[in-house]
C-alpha cells in the first residue's frame, strides 16, 4: 500500500468520513479516488454481491493479468471460483472490465484477459450498456449471453425457468432502465414518445407477471431463446410466452390497454428488455428506490412541450404533509401527470392508518382520483398505482378545464367510478402541479367563459381593487385557470395545494388573480421553493406552493374582517443542487450526519417547514 493510500485509510478510520472526491470500495473497503470508472465499478461490485449473490471474499479488484511472462494489465474486477486461490491463472471465474460512460471499447481487452486466465465468463460495463460473455471451447471464441450465472448456478441453469422465489430486489433500478432506454434508442426507429409507450407495455407486463398467483415466471428468457433471437431475430417459444403475458395484461387491465393494441418492438429488442429485468422483483424493491427510478425514467422520456414538468419529490412531500389527508377524505389531482401526488397521498394515509395492501387498494378506489390531458402519462400513472397497490381505475385522460357537463360524459364513457368523477363541490383535497403556459395558452371560448379568471379585469382606482368585466379574454395561461378549477372541485372546508410560478404571486399585471384568490379562499400558506427545485427536471422556473381553503361565503367574509394570519415560509434547501446531486447535512466539524439507521441525512428545510406549519395550525385552531 503506497503512502497516499495509507494516509487515506488512516483518515477514514479516525474521522469515519469519506472526503469529497473519494469513495469507499464496496468489496475491499479501500478509499479510492471517485472517478467515472470507479463509480461504474462500485455499481458492478454491488450487483455481483446483492443481485447475483457472490460472496465478497471471492471478489478482488485491480487484479494483475499475465500471459506467460507478458503483463497484459489490471482487470478491474475478478470473481474467483472458490477460496482456494486468488491467482487468476489458476482460479478465475469471471473477469469484469468497466469503462466510463459513452466509452465503447474494451471488449477485446476483456477477451484477452479471459483467454489469459481460467475465467469462463466476462462482463463489460460502461454505465449505459452491459455485455455478458462466455468463453467457448475453441481459443479466442466467445458467445454473448443473456446473463451470467448467479452464485451456485452453472451455465446450463440458464435454461431453467425462473420462479418467483428467485426474484430479488435491486438496489439501483434506475441503471437497468438506463440500459434499456439506451439499447432501444440505438436499435429501434420509433420517436421518443412511441418508444416510451412500448417500454411501458413491457414494464407493465413485468408487474402483471409478479402479481399473478403462479409460481413460475413468464417474464423470462432462456439462453437458447436469447441465442435464437441474436442469430435469427426470432424465437417461437419466447414470443409465444410474451404474447400470452401481454394478452393477460390487456385482459386484467382493459382500462389501461385496448384489446387491439399490439407489441411493436422487434423480438430481439423485447428479449433485451426482458433479460435486463427478469431476475429482479419490482414488488420487493423499497418504495423510495422504486419511486426514484420510475420518476427519473419517466422524466427523461416524457419531458413535455406544453409547459408541463415533473414535480420533484420534496415539493410533493411538503404539500401532502401540510394538507395532512385523512382516511375519509377524497383527493383529486386534475393535472396528475405520472400520478406522484396521488401516490404520495396514498402512502401518507397508508402509513398513518397502518393499511395493508388490500386496505390501500380499497382506500384508493374510494378516495383517489386523477385526470391528465396526456394519454401516455395517464397510462404511466395507472401503472404507478398498480405498482403501489392499485386504485388505477380512477384516473383518466381528458382536458380538466372542459365544462363540467363534458367532463361528466367523458368520465362516464371511460368507466370512471362515480366517487371519482370530477364534479363541483365534491372533493376534500386537491393536490396539483398544473402545466405552465409559456408554451401554450387556452383560447377556447367554451372553456374561458366558465371562469372568472377567463374574463378581462380592470383596476378600479376609486375602490382600490380589481373588478371583473363581462368581456372574455382572447387567451389565458392554463395555470391561472387551474387555480379556479381546483377551487370549483373543492367542497366547503376543502383545501388545496397548487404549484405556481412566482409571477402569479408577484407580477403587478396579475393583481386580478390575487384579488380573485383573496375574495374566494382562505389563504392558508405560501411556501417559496428554492430556484434549483425544478432545474434538474428540465425547467428553470422559480415557483411556490400556494395552500388555500374553501369556506362558506359568510364565514370567509367574517374571517377577512378579522385580518387573519397566513403562514409564510421560504425553503432554502431542497436536498440537491442545480445538477440534481444530493446535498447531505453536516455537523459543525464538517462530517456528514447520519440517521439512526446509519443513512446520511439530506440537507433540506422541508421537515422544519412542516413542523412550523403544524404549530401554526394548532395556534389558529385549524382542524386538519
C-alpha positions in Angstrom: 0.0 0.0 0.0 1.5 3.4 -1.0 1.9 6.3 1.4 -1.1 8.2 -0.1 -3.4 5.2 0.2 -2.2 4.6 3.8 -2.9 8.2 4.8 -6.4 8.0 3.3 -7.1 4.7 5.2 -5.9 6.3 8.5 -8.0 9.3 7.9 -11.2 7.3 7.3 -10.6 5.3 10.5 -10.0 8.4 12.5 -12.8 10.6 11.1 -15.3 8.0 9.9 -15.9 10.3 7.0 -15.2 9.9 3.3 -13.7 13.1 1.9 -15.4 14.6 -1.1 -13.9 13.2 -4.3 -13.2 9.8 -2.8 -15.3 6.6 -2.4 -15.1 3.6 -0.2 -14.8 0.4 -2.3 -17.7 -1.9 -1.7 -15.6 -5.1 -1.8 -12.3 -4.2 -0.2 -13.2 -1.1 1.9 -10.3 0.8 0.4 -10.6 4.5 -0.1 -10.3 5.3 -3.8 -10.5 8.4 -5.9 -14.0 8.9 -7.2 -13.7 8.7 -11.0 -16.4 7.8 -13.6 -14.8 4.4 -14.0 -14.7 3.9 -10.2 -18.4 4.7 -10.0 -19.1 2.1 -12.6 -17.0 -0.4 -10.7 -18.9 0.2 -7.5 -22.2 -0.4 -9.4 -21.0 -3.8 -10.7 -19.5 -4.8 -7.4 -22.9 -4.3 -5.7 -24.6 -6.2 -8.5 -22.3 -9.1 -8.0 -23.0 -9.3 -4.3 -26.6 -8.1 -3.9 -28.2 -9.2 -7.2 -26.2 -12.2 -8.2 -25.2 -13.5 -4.7 -21.4 -13.8 -5.0 -19.6 -13.6 -1.6 -17.3 -10.6 -1.2 -14.4 -12.8 -0.2 -14.4 -14.4 -3.7 -14.0 -10.9 -5.4 -11.0 -8.8 -5.8 -10.2 -5.6 -7.7 -7.3 -4.3 -9.8 -6.0 -7.9 -10.4 -2.8 -8.2 -12.4 -3.3 -10.3 -15.5 -0.3 -12.1 -17.1 0.0 -14.3 -20.2 3.2 -16.3 -19.6 5.8 -13.7 -18.8 3.8 -10.9 -20.5 1.9 -8.5 -18.3 -1.4 -7.6 -20.0 -2.7 -5.1 -17.5 -5.0 -5.0 -14.5 -8.5 -6.4 -14.6 -11.0 -4.1 -12.8 -12.7 -7.0 -11.0 -12.1 -10.7 -10.8 -14.5 -13.2 -9.3 -12.8 -16.4 -8.2 -14.3 -19.9 -8.2 -13.6 -20.6 -4.5 -11.4 -19.6 -1.6 -8.5 -21.9 -2.6 -6.6 -19.3 -4.6 -6.8 -15.7 -5.9 -4.4 -16.5 -8.7 -6.3 -15.5 -11.9 -4.3 -18.0 -13.9 -5.5 -20.9 -11.7 -8.8 -19.9 -10.2 -10.5 -17.0 -12.0 -14.2 -17.5 -12.8 -15.5 -14.1 -14.0 -13.4 -11.1 -15.3 -15.0 -7.7 -15.4 -13.9 -4.5 -17.3 -15.6 -1.2 -16.6 -15.4 2.0 -18.6 -16.6 5.5 -18.2 -19.9 6.4 -19.8 -20.0 6.6 -23.6 -16.7 4.7 -23.9 -17.4 1.8 -26.3 -14.0 0.0 -26.5 -12.7 -2.6 -24.1 -14.3 -5.8 -25.3 -11.1 -7.0 -27.0 -9.2 -6.2 -23.8 -11.7 -8.2 -21.8 -11.4 -11.1 -24.1 -7.6 -11.1 -23.8 -7.9 -11.2 -20.0 -10.3 -14.1 -20.2 -8.0 -16.0 -22.6 -5.1 -15.5 -20.3 -6.9 -16.8 -17.2 -9.2 -19.7 -16.2 -12.2 -17.5 -16.4 -15.4 -18.8 -18.1 -17.3 -15.6 -18.1 -16.7 -11.9 -18.7 -18.7 -8.7 -18.1 -18.1 -5.4 -19.9 -20.0 -2.4 -18.5 -19.9 1.4 -19.0 -22.9 2.5 -17.0 -25.1 2.7 -20.1 -24.6 -0.6 -21.8 -23.7 -4.1 -20.4 -22.4 -7.2 -22.2 -22.0 -10.7 -20.8 -19.5 -13.1 -22.5 -19.0 -16.8 -22.2 -15.7 -18.4 -23.4 -16.2 -21.3 -25.8 -14.0 -24.3 -26.1 -12.0 -23.0 -29.1 -9.4 -20.3 -28.2 -10.4 -16.7 -28.8 -14.1 -17.6 -29.4 -16.8 -16.1 -27.3 -20.5 -16.2 -27.1 -22.6 -13.2 -26.0 -25.1 -14.5 -23.4 -28.2 -13.1 -21.7 -26.8 -13.0 -18.2 -24.1 -14.6 -16.0 -24.9 -17.5 -13.8 -25.7 -16.4 -10.2 -23.6 -17.8 -7.4 -24.1 -21.5 -7.2 -25.5 -21.8 -10.7 -24.0 -23.4 -13.8 -24.3 -22.1 -17.4 -26.8 -24.9 -18.0 -29.1 -23.5 -15.3 -29.8 -20.5 -17.6 -32.2 -22.8 -19.4 -34.3 -23.4 -16.3 -37.4 -21.3 -16.0 -37.2 -18.7 -13.2 -39.6 -18.9 -10.2 -40.9 -16.0 -8.1 -38.8 -17.1 -5.1 -35.7 -16.5 -7.2 -36.5 -12.8 -7.9 -34.7 -10.3 -5.8 -34.9 -6.6 -5.2 -32.2 -4.5 -6.7 -30.5 -1.5 -5.1 -30.4 0.6 -8.3 -33.3 0.1 -10.6 -32.5 3.3 -12.5 -29.4 1.8 -14.2 -31.5 -1.0 -15.5 -33.9 1.5 -17.1 -31.0 3.4 -18.5 -29.6 0.3 -20.1 -33.0 -0.5 -21.7 -33.5 3.0 -22.9 -30.1 3.2 -24.5 -30.3 -0.1 -26.2 -33.8 0.6 -27.7 -32.9 4.2 -28.7 -30.0 2.8 -30.8 -31.8 -0.2 -32.2 -35.4 0.9 -32.8 -36.7 3.5 -35.2 -39.5 4.9 -33.1 -39.8 8.5 -31.9 -39.1 9.0 -28.2 -42.8 9.1 -27.2 -43.7 6.0 -29.2 -40.6 4.1 -27.8 -41.6 5.1 -24.3 -45.0 3.7 -24.8 -43.6 0.3 -25.9 -41.3 0.2 -22.8 -44.2 0.9 -20.6 -46.1 -2.1 -22.0 -43.2 -4.4 -21.1 -42.7 -2.9 -17.7 -46.4 -3.3 -17.0 -46.3 -6.9 -18.2 -43.5 -7.5 -15.7 -45.7 -6.1 -12.9 -48.6 -8.2 -14.0 -46.4 -11.3 -14.0 -45.2 -10.6 -10.5 -48.7 -10.1 -9.2 -50.0 -13.3 -10.7 -50.6 -16.3 -8.3 -48.5 -18.7 -10.4 -45.0 -19.6 -9.1 -43.2 -19.7 -12.5 -42.1 -16.5 -14.2 -43.3 -15.8 -17.7 -41.3 -12.5 -18.0 -38.2 -14.5 -18.6 -35.9 -15.6 -21.5 -33.8 -18.8 -21.7 -30.2 -18.8 -23.0 -31.4 -20.9 -26.0 -34.1 -18.3 -26.8 -31.7 -15.4 -26.5 -29.3 -17.2 -28.9 -32.1 -17.7 -31.4 -33.1 -14.1 -31.2 -29.5 -12.9 -31.7 -28.8 -15.3 -34.6 -32.2 -15.3 -36.5 -34.2 -12.5 -34.9 -36.9 -14.9 -33.9 -37.7 -17.3 -31.1 -41.1 -19.0 -31.3 -41.2 -20.1 -27.6 -40.1 -16.7 -26.3 -42.6 -14.8 -28.4 -45.5 -17.2 -27.6 -44.8 -16.7 -23.8 -44.5 -12.9 -24.1 -47.7 -12.6 -26.2 -49.5 -14.8 -23.7 -48.4 -12.4 -20.9 -49.4 -9.4 -23.0 -52.9 -10.8 -23.5 -53.2 -11.4 -19.8 -52.2 -7.8 -19.1 -54.8 -6.5 -21.5 -57.5 -8.8 -20.1 -56.8 -7.8 -16.5 -56.4 -4.1 -17.2 -58.7 -3.1 -20.1 -58.9 0.5 -18.8 -55.1 0.8 -19.5 -54.7 -1.1 -22.8 -57.1 -1.6 -25.7 -57.7 -5.1 -26.7 -56.4 -4.4 -30.2 -53.1 -3.0 -29.0 -50.0 -4.9 -30.2 -46.4 -5.2 -29.1 -44.4 -3.2 -31.7 -40.8 -3.8 -30.7 -38.6 -6.2 -32.6 -38.4 -9.6 -30.9 -34.7 -9.1 -30.1 -35.5 -5.8 -28.5 -38.1 -7.4 -26.3 -35.6 -10.0 -25.4 -33.1 -7.3 -24.5 -35.6 -5.7 -22.2 -36.7 -9.0 -20.6 -33.1 -10.2 -19.9 -32.3 -6.9 -18.1 -35.3 -7.1 -15.8 -36.1 -10.8 -15.5 -34.1 -11.5 -12.3 -35.4 -8.6 -10.2 -38.6 -8.0 -8.3 -40.4 -4.7 -8.7 -42.7 -5.6 -5.8 -39.8 -6.3 -3.4 -37.9 -3.1 -4.1 -38.2 -0.4 -1.4 -40.8 2.2 -2.3 -38.3 5.0 -2.3 -35.8 3.3 -4.6 -38.7 2.2 -6.9 -40.2 5.7 -6.9 -37.0 7.5 -7.7 -36.1 5.1 -10.5 -39.5 5.2 -12.2 -39.8 9.0 -11.8 -36.3 9.6 -13.3 -37.1 7.2 -16.1 -40.4 8.9 -16.9 -39.0 12.4 -16.7 -36.1 11.6 -19.1 -38.5 10.1 -21.6 -41.6 12.2 -21.3 -40.4 15.8 -20.9 -43.4 17.7 -22.4 -43.6 20.6 -24.8 -46.8 22.1 -23.3 -45.2 23.6 -20.3 -45.6 20.6 -18.1 -42.8 19.4 -16.0 -42.5 16.8 -13.3 -42.8 17.7 -9.6 -39.8 16.9 -7.5 -40.4 14.7 -4.5 -39.5 17.3 -1.9 -42.3 19.6 -3.2 -44.7 16.6 -3.2 -43.7 15.6 0.3 -44.2 19.2 1.6 -47.7 19.7 0.0 -49.0 16.3 1.3 -47.6 16.7 4.8 -49.0 20.2 5.2 -52.5 19.2 3.9 -52.4 16.1 6.1 -55.0 13.9 4.3 -57.1 11.6 6.4 -58.6 8.2 5.5 -62.1 9.5 4.9 -61.1 12.4 2.7 -61.4 12.3 -1.1 -58.4 13.6 -3.2 -58.1 14.7 -6.8 -55.2 15.9 -9.0 -56.7 17.4 -12.1 -53.2 17.6 -13.8 -51.9 14.3 -12.3 -49.1 13.6 -14.8 -47.4 10.4 -13.7 -49.5 10.4 -10.5 -46.9 11.1 -7.9 -49.0 13.5 -5.8 -51.7 10.8 -5.6 -49.2 8.0 -4.9 -47.6 10.0 -2.0 -51.1 10.9 -0.6 -51.9 7.2 -0.7 -48.7 6.3 1.0 -49.3 9.1 3.7 -52.7 7.6 4.5 -51.3 4.0 4.4 -48.6 4.9 7.0 -51.0 7.0 9.2 -53.6 4.3 9.3 -51.4 1.2 9.1 -53.1 -0.2 6.0 -52.2 -3.4 4.3 -52.2 -3.9 0.5 -55.9 -4.7 0.5 -56.7 -1.7 2.7 -54.7 0.6 0.4 -56.5 -0.7 -2.7 -59.9 -0.2 -1.1 -58.9 3.3 0.1 -57.6 4.3 -3.3 -60.6 3.1 -5.2 -62.9 5.0 -2.9 -61.0 8.2 -2.4 -58.3 8.9 -5.1 -58.9 10.4 -8.5 -56.7 11.9 -11.2 -57.0 13.5 -14.7 -54.4 14.4 -17.2 -54.5 15.6 -20.8 -51.6 13.4 -21.8 -52.8 9.8 -22.5 -49.3 8.3 -22.2 -48.8 9.9 -18.8 -52.2 8.5 -17.7 -51.0 5.0 -18.6 -47.9 5.7 -16.5 -50.0 6.9 -13.6 -52.2 3.8 -13.7 -49.1 1.6 -13.8 -47.7 3.5 -10.8 -51.0 2.9 -8.9 -50.9 -0.8 -9.7 -47.2 -0.9 -8.6 -48.1 0.8 -5.3 -51.3 -1.2 -4.7 -54.0 -0.3 -7.2 -56.6 2.5 -7.5 -55.8 2.9 -11.2 -59.4 2.9 -12.5 -60.0 6.4 -11.0 -57.5 8.0 -13.4 -58.5 9.0 -17.0 -57.3 11.2 -19.8 -59.0 14.5 -20.9 -58.7 18.2 -20.5 -59.6 19.0 -16.9 -60.6 22.6 -17.9 -63.5 21.4 -20.0 -67.0 22.3 -18.8 -68.2 20.0 -16.1 -71.0 18.6 -18.1 -68.5 17.4 -20.7 -66.2 16.1 -18.0 -69.1 14.1 -16.6 -69.9 12.5 -20.0 -66.2 11.6 -20.7 -65.7 10.1 -17.2 -68.8 8.0 -17.6 -67.7 6.8 -21.0 -64.3 5.9 -19.6 -65.9 3.9 -16.8 -64.7 6.1 -14.0 -66.5 5.1 -10.8 -68.9 7.7 -9.6 -66.9 8.7 -6.4 -64.0 9.7 -8.7 -65.9 11.7 -11.3 -64.9 15.4 -11.4 -67.9 17.5 -10.2 -68.2 20.9 -8.5 -68.0 21.0 -4.7 -67.1 17.3 -4.4 -63.5 16.8 -3.0 -61.9 17.4 0.3 -58.4 17.8 -1.1 -56.8 19.0 -4.3 -53.1 18.4 -4.9 -51.7 19.6 -8.3 -48.9 21.0 -10.3 -50.6 22.3 -13.5 -48.8 22.9 -16.8 -47.4 26.4 -17.0 -48.5 28.4 -20.0 -45.3 29.9 -21.5 -45.6 27.5 -24.5 -49.3 27.3 -24.9 -52.4 29.3 -23.8 -56.1 28.5 -23.7 -58.1 30.3 -26.3 -61.2 28.1 -26.4 -64.2 30.4 -25.5 -66.2 27.4 -24.2 -63.5 26.9 -21.6 -62.8 30.6 -20.9 -66.4 31.6 -20.2 -66.6 29.1 -17.3 -64.1 31.0 -15.3 -64.0 34.4 -13.7 -60.3 34.3 -14.5 -61.1 33.7 -18.2 -62.5 37.3 -18.3 -60.9 40.6 -18.6 -60.4 42.5 -15.3 -59.8 46.2 -14.7 -58.4 48.0 -11.7 -60.9 50.5 -10.1 -58.8 53.2 -8.5 -61.7 54.6 -6.5 -62.5 51.3 -4.9 -58.8 50.2 -4.8 -59.5 46.8 -6.2 -59.7 44.7 -9.4 -63.2 44.3 -11.0 -64.2 41.5 -13.4 -65.8 42.7 -16.7 -68.2 40.7 -18.9 -65.7 40.5 -21.7 -63.8 37.3 -22.3 -60.0 37.3 -22.6 -58.6 36.3 -26.0 -56.5 33.7 -24.2 -55.3 32.8 -20.7 -52.5 30.7 -19.3 -53.6 27.3 -18.0 -52.1 27.6 -14.6 -54.3 30.6 -13.8 -57.5 28.7 -14.9 -56.4 25.7 -12.9 -56.5 27.8 -9.7 -60.2 28.4 -10.2 -60.9 24.9 -11.4 -59.3 23.4 -8.3 -61.4 25.7 -6.2 -64.5 24.6 -8.0 -63.7 21.0 -7.3 -63.5 21.6 -3.6 -66.4 21.3 -1.2 -66.7 23.7 1.7 -63.8 23.5 4.1 -61.9 21.5 1.5 -58.2 22.5 1.0 -55.8 22.6 -1.9 -52.1 22.8 -2.7 -51.1 24.1 -6.1 -47.6 24.7 -7.5 -47.5 28.1 -9.3 -44.8 30.2 -11.0 -43.8 33.1 -8.7 -45.0 35.6 -11.3 -48.6 34.9 -10.3 -47.9 36.0 -6.7 -45.7 39.0 -7.6 -46.3 40.5 -11.1 -48.3 43.7 -11.0 -50.3 42.8 -14.1 -51.6 39.7 -12.4 -53.0 41.5 -9.4 -56.5 40.5 -10.5 -55.6 36.8 -10.0 -54.5 37.5 -6.4 -57.7 39.6 -5.9 -59.8 36.6 -7.0 -57.9 34.3 -4.7 -58.4 36.6 -1.7 -62.1 37.1 -2.5 -62.8 33.3 -2.8 -60.5 31.5 -0.4 -58.8 31.5 2.9 -55.1 31.6 2.2 -53.5 29.0 4.4 -49.9 29.3 3.4 -47.4 30.2 0.8 -44.1 28.3 0.6 -41.4 29.7 -1.7 -39.3 26.9 -3.3 -35.6 27.5 -4.0 -34.5 28.3 -7.6 -32.9 24.9 -8.1 -36.1 22.9 -7.3 -37.1 22.3 -10.9 -33.8 22.8 -12.8 -32.8 19.2 -12.7 -36.3 18.3 -14.0 -35.9 20.4 -17.1 -37.4 23.7 -16.0 -35.7 26.9 -14.7 -38.9 28.4 -13.4 -39.0 29.9 -9.9 -42.1 28.6 -8.1 -44.0 28.5 -4.9 -46.7 26.2 -3.4 -50.0 28.0 -2.6 -52.2 26.5 0.0 -55.9 27.5 0.1 -59.1 26.5 1.9 -62.6 26.9 0.5 -65.0 28.3 3.1 -68.7 29.3 3.1 -69.2 32.9 1.9 -70.3 34.3 5.3 -67.5 32.5 7.2 -64.9 33.8 4.7 -66.1 37.4 4.9 -66.0 37.3 8.7 -62.5 35.9 8.6 -61.3 38.6 6.2 -62.6 41.3 8.5 -60.5 39.8 11.3 -57.4 40.2 9.1 -56.4 36.6 9.6 -52.9 35.3 9.6 -51.2 33.5 6.7 -48.3 31.0 7.1 -45.3 32.2 5.0 -42.1 30.2 4.5 -39.1 30.1 2.2 -37.4 26.8 1.6 -33.7 27.5 1.0 -32.5 23.9 1.0 -34.3 21.2 -1.1 -31.8 18.3 -0.7 -30.0 18.7 -4.0 -28.1 21.2 -6.1 -28.9 22.6 -9.6 -27.5 19.4 -11.2 -29.7 17.2 -9.1 -26.8 15.9 -6.9 -27.8 15.2 -3.3 -26.6 17.5 -0.6 -26.0 16.0 2.8 -26.4 17.6 6.2 -23.1 18.2 8.0 -22.1 18.9 11.6 -20.0 21.8 12.8 -16.9 19.7 12.2 -17.9 19.2 8.6 -18.8 15.5 8.9 -21.9 14.1 7.2 -24.6 13.4 9.8 -26.5 10.1 9.8 -29.9 8.9 11.0 -30.4 6.0 13.4 -30.1 3.5 10.7 -26.7 4.9 9.5 -28.0 6.5 6.3 -26.7 10.0 5.5 -29.2 12.9 6.3 -30.3 15.0 3.4 -29.9 18.8 3.8 -33.5 20.1 3.4 -35.8 22.6 5.1 -38.9 20.6 4.3 -39.3 18.8 7.7 -38.7 22.1 9.5 -41.4 23.9 7.4 -43.9 21.1 8.0 -43.3 21.3 11.8 -43.7 25.0 11.9 -46.9 24.8 9.9 -48.2 22.3 12.5 -47.5 24.8 15.2 -49.3 27.5 13.1 -52.3 25.2 12.7 -52.5 24.5 16.4 -52.3 28.1 17.3 -55.1 29.1 14.9 -57.2 26.0 15.7 -57.2 24.6 12.2 -58.8 21.1 12.3 -56.9 19.1 9.7 
